Amino acid sequence: MGLIFSRDHKVIARQFLWLGLGFLLVGGLMALVMRWSLAYPGRSLAGIVVSPSGYTTLFTMHGTIMIFFAITPILIGAVGNFVIPLEVGARDMSFPTLNMLSFWTQVVASLLALGAWLVPASAKAGWTGYPPLSTTVGTPGLGQSLWTLSLIAAGASTTMGAVNYITTVLRERAPGMTLMRMPLTVWGLWLTSILNALFVPVLGAAMLLLFCDRAIGTRFFVATGGDPLLYQHLFWIFGHPEVYILILPVWGIVGDFLSYFARKPAYAYRVTVWSMIAVTALSALVYGHHMFVASLTPMLGRAFMVLTLLISAPAMILVLNWMHTIWRGAIRLEVPMLFSLGVVFVFGVGGLTGLFLADVPQDVYLHDTFFVVGHFHLIMAAAVFLGSFAAIYFWFPKMFGRSMSRTLGTIHFAVTLPCLVVIFG
């Protein structure tokens, strides 16, 4: 029981890792079934034919699981818990009991998400859960209600972790460890925690109002008496910072690993830090580009377009700094370095495709097309997961006391990168 309900940040990190990897397997299998269904509609897979309704459930749960129950536990829960105290010189997190509760709240959220998928009337409103699809009119039954509860619980877990990470970095640093001496990994995780503390409660509020609409008959998001677009505003006020919530730790990880394996100091460390801070600040101001086709006034559309294009500047500064870090370095192509270099490539490609979607006239035609799917997955699936695997390969020996196979790791990278680029490029 001591290990199960441990308050040790290293044990909790391993718990988050196994939970996230388990859901990564589930979400990945869902993606394979969806791709099969798109390629061969109506054809059976292992004796099962995916119906249109079943496909909608897979689409809903794949996106939800990958973002909230795979990436978040692995990248923020596991890497954050394990690395932050070690790299700032702290004995443990500031609030060990809250840390333990954060993990078990995530477990409850995971069980609710599985219930939303497995009950007969499963969730079918898409991973964004837009009304009226997510109301009792669009998706009757228990599944969609469990889906909303799972995100409320996942948000509570994430907020607990954010409070812990922010406090630990501010209060538990070793003497002499100033903010501008912290590793870039810690900077990425700390800035992510600030965004989580600010914006995850907004998602929780949207889910709570949606649950009230479904459970007790309120009309917050019902067209007769409420406003379905209010949900979109609340969702994307959280939803776009969520992109940076997940990519900021990867930026920090890549900045540290490129420096380590190129045997050079990180180029323009302070510029990199301030660029990450600028992205963090601007990420709160660009959510409206998800709603260019939702009848925004031209003035708002133009403002969100300019801000979205502006946020690409500090992001590209990061890429240039990474390139300068490895330039003429004594590079060791270990497995974490391979995955880090893969992040640089796919993030560059994915970031360039984002410029088209930032422009209002182009986004009107590209919205809800596979161009958006490709852009989204190059950033969220390719860059974030490659960065997560880089961290796992690098920290695995310290987490578990044994090394992973370099040969198998190289094969893993050689198969993963081309497949991701071919599928989403």
C-alpha positions as CSV (number, residue, x, y, z in Angstrom):
1,M,0.0,0.0,0.0
2,G,2.9,2.3,0.7
3,L,3.9,2.2,-3.0
4,I,0.4,2.4,-4.3
5,F,-0.5,5.5,-2.3
6,S,3.1,6.9,-2.2
7,R,3.8,10.5,-1.8
8,D,7.3,10.2,-3.3
9,H,7.5,12.2,-6.5
10,K,9.6,9.5,-8.2
11,V,7.0,6.8,-7.5
12,I,4.1,9.0,-8.6
13,A,6.0,9.8,-11.8
14,R,6.3,6.1,-12.6
15,Q,2.6,5.7,-11.9
16,F,1.7,8.5,-14.3
17,L,4.0,7.0,-16.9
18,W,2.4,3.5,-16.9
19,L,-1.1,5.1,-16.8
20,G,-0.3,7.3,-19.8
21,L,1.4,4.5,-21.8
22,G,-1.6,2.3,-21.2
23,F,-4.0,4.9,-22.7
24,L,-1.5,5.6,-25.5
25,L,-1.9,2.0,-26.6
26,V,-5.7,2.3,-26.4
27,G,-5.8,5.6,-28.3
28,G,-3.3,4.4,-30.8
29,L,-5.4,1.3,-31.6
30,M,-8.4,3.5,-32.0
31,A,-6.4,5.5,-34.6
32,L,-5.6,2.4,-36.5
33,V,-9.2,1.3,-36.6
34,M,-10.3,4.8,-37.8
35,R,-7.7,4.8,-40.6
36,W,-8.8,1.3,-41.6
37,S,-12.4,2.5,-41.7
38,L,-11.5,5.5,-43.9
39,A,-9.5,3.4,-46.3
40,Y,-12.0,0.5,-46.5
41,P,-15.5,1.7,-45.5
42,G,-17.8,-1.1,-44.5
43,R,-15.0,-3.8,-44.6
44,S,-14.6,-5.9,-41.5
45,L,-11.5,-5.7,-39.4
46,A,-10.8,-8.8,-37.3
47,G,-14.4,-9.7,-37.9
48,I,-15.8,-6.4,-36.8
49,V,-17.4,-3.8,-39.1
50,V,-17.2,-0.3,-37.8
51,S,-20.6,1.4,-38.2
52,P,-21.0,5.2,-38.7
53,S,-22.1,5.5,-35.1
54,G,-19.1,3.4,-33.9
55,Y,-16.7,5.5,-36.0
56,T,-18.1,8.7,-34.3
57,T,-17.5,7.1,-30.9
58,L,-13.9,6.2,-31.9
59,F,-13.3,9.8,-33.2
60,T,-14.6,11.2,-29.9
61,M,-12.7,9.0,-27.6
62,H,-9.4,8.9,-29.6
63,G,-9.0,12.7,-29.4
64,T,-10.1,12.8,-25.7
65,I,-7.8,9.9,-24.7
66,M,-4.7,11.1,-26.6
67,I,-4.8,14.6,-25.2
68,F,-6.1,14.2,-21.6
69,F,-5.2,10.6,-20.8
70,A,-2.0,9.8,-22.8
71,I,0.0,12.9,-23.5
72,T,-0.8,14.8,-20.3
73,P,0.0,11.9,-17.9
74,I,3.2,11.0,-19.8
75,L,4.6,14.5,-20.5
76,I,3.4,16.5,-17.6
77,G,2.5,13.9,-14.9
78,A,5.5,11.6,-15.4
79,V,8.3,13.8,-16.7
80,G,7.2,16.8,-14.6
81,N,7.0,14.9,-11.4
82,F,10.3,13.1,-11.9
83,V,12.4,15.9,-13.3
84,I,11.4,19.1,-11.6
85,P,12.6,18.3,-8.0
86,L,15.8,16.7,-9.4
87,E,16.7,19.6,-11.6
88,V,15.9,22.4,-9.1
89,G,17.6,20.6,-6.2
90,A,14.4,20.0,-4.1
91,R,13.8,17.0,-1.9
92,D,10.3,16.5,-3.2
93,M,7.3,18.5,-4.4
94,S,6.0,21.2,-2.1
95,F,2.8,19.4,-1.5
96,P,3.4,15.6,-1.6
97,T,-0.1,14.6,-0.5
98,L,-1.7,16.9,-3.1
99,N,0.7,15.2,-5.6
100,M,-0.7,11.8,-4.6
101,L,-4.3,13.0,-4.9
102,S,-3.5,14.4,-8.3
103,F,-2.6,11.0,-9.6
104,W,-5.6,9.2,-8.1
105,T,-7.9,11.9,-9.4
106,Q,-6.5,11.2,-12.8
107,V,-7.2,7.5,-12.3
108,V,-10.9,8.3,-11.5
109,A,-11.0,10.5,-14.6
110,S,-9.6,7.6,-16.7
111,L,-12.2,5.2,-15.4
112,L,-14.9,7.7,-16.2
113,A,-13.5,8.1,-19.7
114,L,-13.5,4.3,-20.2
115,G,-17.1,4.2,-19.1
116,A,-18.0,6.9,-21.6
117,W,-16.6,4.7,-24.3
118,L,-17.9,1.3,-23.2
119,V,-21.4,2.0,-22.1
120,P,-24.1,1.2,-24.7
121,A,-25.0,4.8,-25.2
122,S,-21.4,6.0,-25.6
123,A,-20.1,9.5,-26.2
124,K,-20.5,10.6,-29.8
125,A,-20.2,14.4,-29.9
126,G,-16.6,14.6,-31.1
127,W,-13.5,15.3,-29.0
128,T,-14.5,19.0,-28.8
129,G,-18.0,18.2,-27.5
130,Y,-19.8,21.0,-29.3
131,P,-23.5,21.6,-28.5
132,P,-26.1,20.8,-29.7
133,L,-24.3,17.5,-30.5
134,S,-23.3,17.1,-26.9
135,T,-26.7,17.9,-25.4
136,T,-29.3,15.3,-24.6
137,V,-30.9,16.0,-28.0
138,G,-27.8,15.3,-30.0
139,T,-26.3,12.5,-27.8
140,P,-28.8,11.0,-25.4
141,G,-27.7,8.4,-22.9
142,L,-25.1,8.0,-20.2
143,G,-21.9,8.1,-22.2
144,Q,-21.7,11.8,-23.0
145,S,-22.4,12.6,-19.4
146,L,-19.6,10.4,-18.2
147,W,-17.4,12.1,-20.8
148,T,-18.1,15.5,-19.3
149,L,-17.4,14.2,-15.8
150,S,-14.1,12.6,-16.9
151,L,-12.9,15.9,-18.2
152,I,-13.9,17.7,-15.0
153,A,-11.9,15.1,-13.0
154,A,-9.0,15.3,-15.4
155,G,-9.0,19.1,-15.1
156,A,-9.0,18.9,-11.3
157,S,-6.0,16.5,-11.4
158,T,-4.1,18.8,-13.8
159,T,-4.8,21.9,-11.7
160,M,-3.5,20.1,-8.5
161,G,-0.3,19.3,-10.4
162,A,0.0,22.8,-11.7
163,V,-0.2,24.3,-8.2
164,N,2.4,21.9,-7.0
165,Y,4.8,22.5,-9.9
166,I,4.5,26.3,-9.7
167,T,5.1,26.3,-5.9
168,T,8.0,23.8,-6.1
169,V,9.8,25.9,-8.7
170,L,9.3,29.2,-6.8
171,R,9.9,27.9,-3.2
172,E,12.0,24.7,-3.3
173,R,14.9,25.6,-5.5
174,A,18.4,25.0,-4.1
175,P,20.5,27.9,-3.0
176,G,22.0,29.6,-6.0
177,M,19.5,28.1,-8.4
178,T,18.1,31.3,-9.8
179,L,15.3,31.3,-12.4
180,M,17.8,32.1,-15.2
181,R,19.9,29.1,-14.2
182,M,17.2,26.6,-14.4
183,P,17.3,24.0,-17.2
184,L,15.1,24.7,-20.1
185,T,13.1,21.5,-19.3
186,V,12.0,23.0,-16.0
187,W,11.2,26.3,-17.7
188,G,8.9,24.5,-20.1
189,L,7.1,22.6,-17.4
190,W,6.8,25.6,-15.2
191,L,5.3,27.8,-17.9
192,T,3.0,25.0,-18.8
193,S,1.9,24.8,-15.2
194,I,1.0,28.5,-15.2
195,L,-1.2,28.0,-18.3
196,N,-2.8,25.0,-16.7
197,A,-3.6,26.9,-13.5
198,L,-5.2,29.7,-15.6
199,F,-7.1,27.9,-18.3
200,V,-7.9,24.3,-17.2
201,P,-10.6,25.7,-14.8
202,V,-12.2,27.4,-17.9
203,L,-12.6,24.0,-19.4
204,G,-13.9,22.7,-16.1
205,A,-16.5,25.4,-16.1
206,A,-17.7,24.6,-19.6
207,M,-18.0,20.9,-18.7
208,L,-19.9,21.7,-15.5
209,L,-22.4,23.8,-17.4
210,L,-22.7,21.2,-20.1
211,F,-23.3,18.5,-17.4
212,C,-26.0,20.7,-15.8
213,D,-27.7,21.0,-19.2
214,R,-27.7,17.2,-19.6
215,A,-28.5,16.2,-16.0
216,I,-30.9,18.8,-14.6
217,G,-32.3,20.5,-17.6
218,T,-30.6,23.9,-17.6
219,R,-30.2,25.8,-20.9
220,F,-26.7,27.3,-20.9
221,F,-25.8,25.9,-24.3
222,V,-29.3,25.2,-25.7
223,A,-30.3,27.4,-28.6
224,T,-33.7,28.1,-27.0
225,G,-32.7,30.1,-24.0
226,G,-29.0,29.7,-24.1
227,D,-26.1,30.1,-26.6
228,P,-24.3,27.1,-28.2
229,L,-21.5,29.5,-29.3
230,L,-20.7,30.3,-25.6
231,Y,-19.4,26.7,-25.3
232,Q,-17.1,27.2,-28.2
233,H,-15.7,30.3,-26.7
234,L,-15.1,28.6,-23.3
235,F,-13.7,25.5,-25.0
236,W,-11.2,27.3,-27.1
237,I,-10.2,29.8,-24.4
238,F,-8.7,26.6,-22.9
239,G,-8.2,24.7,-26.1
240,H,-5.6,26.8,-27.8
241,P,-3.4,27.4,-24.7
242,E,-3.6,23.6,-24.4
243,V,-1.5,23.3,-27.6
244,Y,1.2,25.3,-25.9
245,I,0.6,23.5,-22.6
246,L,1.7,20.3,-24.3
247,I,4.4,21.7,-26.6
248,L,6.2,24.0,-24.0
249,P,7.7,21.0,-22.1
250,V,8.8,19.5,-25.4
251,W,10.6,22.8,-26.3
252,G,12.4,22.7,-23.0
253,I,13.3,19.0,-23.3
254,V,14.6,19.5,-26.9
255,G,16.6,22.6,-25.9
256,D,18.4,20.7,-23.1
257,F,18.9,17.5,-25.1
258,L,20.3,19.2,-28.2
259,S,22.8,21.0,-26.0
260,Y,23.7,17.9,-24.0
261,F,24.2,15.6,-27.1
262,A,25.9,18.3,-29.2
263,R,28.3,19.0,-26.2
264,K,27.7,22.7,-26.5
265,P,25.8,25.2,-24.2
266,A,22.3,26.0,-25.4
267,Y,22.7,28.9,-27.8
268,A,21.1,32.2,-26.6
269,Y,19.7,30.6,-23.5
270,R,18.1,33.8,-22.3
271,V,16.6,34.5,-25.7
272,T,15.1,31.0,-25.7
273,V,13.6,31.6,-22.2
274,W,12.1,34.9,-23.1
275,S,10.8,33.4,-26.4
276,M,9.0,30.7,-24.4
277,I,7.6,33.4,-22.0
278,A,6.4,35.4,-25.0
279,V,4.6,32.3,-26.5
280,T,3.1,31.7,-23.1
281,A,1.7,35.2,-22.9
282,L,0.5,35.3,-26.5
283,S,-1.2,31.9,-26.2
284,A,-3.9,33.4,-24.1
285,L,-4.8,35.9,-26.9
286,V,-5.2,33.8,-30.0
287,Y,-8.0,31.3,-29.3
288,G,-10.4,33.1,-31.8
289,H,-8.6,31.7,-34.8
290,H,-10.5,28.5,-34.1
291,M,-13.7,30.4,-34.7
292,F,-13.1,32.3,-37.9
293,V,-16.1,30.5,-39.5
294,A,-18.3,31.1,-36.4
295,S,-19.5,34.6,-37.4
296,L,-16.8,36.6,-35.6
297,T,-17.0,40.3,-36.4
298,P,-14.3,41.3,-39.0
299,M,-12.5,43.4,-36.4
300,L,-12.1,40.5,-34.0
301,G,-11.1,38.2,-36.9
302,R,-8.4,40.6,-38.0
303,A,-7.1,41.0,-34.4
304,F,-6.9,37.2,-33.9
305,M,-5.2,36.7,-37.2
306,V,-2.5,39.3,-36.4
307,L,-1.9,37.8,-33.0
308,T,-1.8,34.3,-34.4
309,L,0.8,35.3,-37.0
310,L,2.7,37.1,-34.3
311,I,3.0,34.1,-32.0
312,S,5.0,32.3,-34.7
313,A,7.9,34.7,-34.4
314,P,9.1,33.6,-30.9
315,A,8.5,30.0,-31.9
316,M,10.7,30.3,-35.0
317,I,13.4,32.0,-32.8
318,L,13.4,28.7,-30.8
319,V,14.0,26.7,-33.9
320,L,16.8,28.9,-35.0
321,N,18.4,28.7,-31.6
322,W,18.2,24.9,-31.7
323,M,19.9,24.8,-35.2
324,H,22.6,27.1,-33.9
325,T,23.1,24.8,-30.8
326,I,23.9,21.8,-33.0
327,W,25.9,23.7,-35.6
328,R,29.5,22.5,-35.4
329,G,28.7,20.5,-32.3
330,A,30.4,17.2,-31.4
331,I,27.1,15.4,-31.9
332,R,26.3,12.0,-30.3
333,L,23.4,10.3,-32.1
334,E,22.0,8.6,-29.1
335,V,18.3,7.6,-29.1
336,P,17.1,10.7,-27.2
337,M,19.1,12.9,-29.6
338,L,17.4,11.2,-32.6
339,F,14.0,11.9,-31.2
340,S,15.0,15.5,-30.4
341,L,16.1,16.1,-34.0
342,G,12.9,14.6,-35.2
343,V,11.0,17.1,-33.1
344,V,12.9,20.0,-34.8
345,F,11.9,18.7,-38.2
346,V,8.2,17.9,-37.6
347,F,7.7,21.1,-35.6
348,G,9.2,23.1,-38.4
349,V,6.9,21.5,-40.9
350,G,3.8,21.7,-38.7
351,G,4.5,25.3,-37.7
352,L,4.7,26.4,-41.4
353,T,1.3,24.8,-42.1
354,G,-0.1,26.7,-39.2
355,L,0.6,30.0,-41.0
356,F,-2.0,29.2,-43.6
357,L,-4.6,28.5,-41.0
358,A,-3.9,31.8,-39.2
359,D,-5.0,33.8,-42.3
360,V,-8.8,34.4,-42.3
361,P,-9.4,34.1,-46.1
362,Q,-7.4,30.8,-46.3
363,D,-8.8,29.3,-43.1
364,V,-12.4,29.7,-44.4
365,Y,-11.6,27.2,-47.1
366,L,-9.2,25.0,-45.1
367,H,-11.4,24.8,-41.9
368,D,-12.5,21.2,-41.1
369,T,-10.4,19.7,-43.8
370,F,-7.6,17.2,-43.6
371,F,-5.1,20.1,-43.9
372,V,-6.1,21.0,-40.3
373,V,-5.8,17.3,-39.3
374,G,-2.3,17.2,-40.7
375,H,-1.2,20.5,-39.1
376,F,-2.7,19.5,-35.7
377,H,-1.1,16.0,-35.7
378,L,2.3,17.2,-36.8
379,I,2.4,19.4,-33.8
380,M,0.4,17.4,-31.2
381,A,1.0,13.9,-32.3
382,A,4.4,14.0,-34.0
383,A,6.3,16.8,-32.1
384,V,4.8,16.2,-28.7
385,F,5.1,12.4,-28.8
386,L,8.7,12.4,-30.2
387,G,9.6,14.8,-27.4
388,S,7.9,12.6,-24.9
389,F,9.8,9.5,-26.2
390,A,13.1,11.5,-26.1
391,A,12.5,12.2,-22.4
392,I,11.5,8.6,-21.6
393,Y,14.6,7.2,-23.3
394,F,16.8,9.8,-21.5
395,W,15.3,9.4,-18.0
396,F,14.5,5.7,-18.1
397,P,17.8,4.6,-16.5
398,K,17.4,6.9,-13.6
399,M,13.7,6.1,-13.2
400,F,14.1,2.3,-13.3
401,G,17.8,1.6,-12.7
402,R,18.4,-0.1,-16.1
403,S,19.2,1.1,-19.6
404,M,17.0,0.6,-22.7
405,S,18.3,-1.0,-25.8
406,R,19.9,1.4,-28.1
407,T,19.3,-0.8,-31.1
408,L,15.6,-1.2,-30.4
409,G,15.3,2.5,-29.7
410,T,16.9,3.4,-33.0
411,I,14.5,1.1,-34.8
412,H,11.7,2.7,-32.9
413,F,12.7,6.1,-34.1
414,A,13.4,5.0,-37.7
415,V,9.9,3.5,-38.0
416,T,8.0,6.2,-36.1
417,L,9.3,9.4,-37.8
418,P,8.7,8.4,-41.5
419,C,5.3,6.9,-40.6
420,L,4.2,10.1,-38.9
421,V,5.4,12.3,-41.7
422,V,3.8,10.2,-44.4
423,I,0.5,9.9,-42.6
424,F,0.1,13.6,-41.7
425,G,2.4,15.4,-44.1
